[in-house]
Amino acid sequence: MKFEYIFFDLDGTLTDSQDGILNSFRSIFKHFDIKEPEYEVLRTYIGPPLVLTVGQTLGFTGEKLQEAVKVFRNYYDNQGYKENRLYDGIPQTLQRLKALGCKLSVATSKPEHTAIKIMEHFDIAKYFDNICGSLPDESRSKKTDVIEYAIKLNGITDRSKILMVGDRKFDVEGAHQSGLKCAGVLFGYGSREEFEAAAADYIVEKPEDLEKLI
């Protein structure tokens, strides 16, 4: 077996979270009476850590930044997490990877408690040994920090046995910063061009293609 441990991103990798995330951003625009961007612009907000998007893209700082994050979280934790759907083939792929002997973990910039809630809601938490995300104070939100936490929880000493799976360049960059290989998935929110520019080690079109890398 080439990879014993598989670390998955959540949004855009296990679940299509677009509706819930975009509606959560819309709650920020409504709260601050800001004009909503065009759809194609709004869609680019999916993927990066929330604080990064609100801070750099919307230009919020200080108390305004924290208030916006709170508004987003309030909508998402109460309604947005339900506005997800599993990508076709994900449950079957997770089941087969477990049958092959892989140990699965989630490494997401999403708050850990929310990630657990989503995965339990869609009945896929049972496939994972660990669900790792950011903390309520927004610490451990960088992808590499979450990855390092997952490595520690699993007690892994040989990083060559880990494959990170994600849908944006942030997953590739975080994996490489931690010395891991990364597979970019084309059924999420990233593109082949984005993965090639980020030097992804693998690019897969369908969930079942992951089995071929193991």
Protein Blocks (a to p, Z undefined) as FASTA:
>chain_A
ZZlbdcddfehplpccklmmmmmmmmmmmmnopacddfklmmmmgopafklmmmmmnopa
hjllmmmmmmmmmmmmmmmmmmgccdehklmmmmmmmmnopacddddfbdfklmmmmmmm
nopmmmpfbdcdddfkopakbfklmmmmmmmmnopablmlpccddfbfklmmmmmmnopa
cdddfklmbdfklmmmnopabdcfbfklmmmmZZ
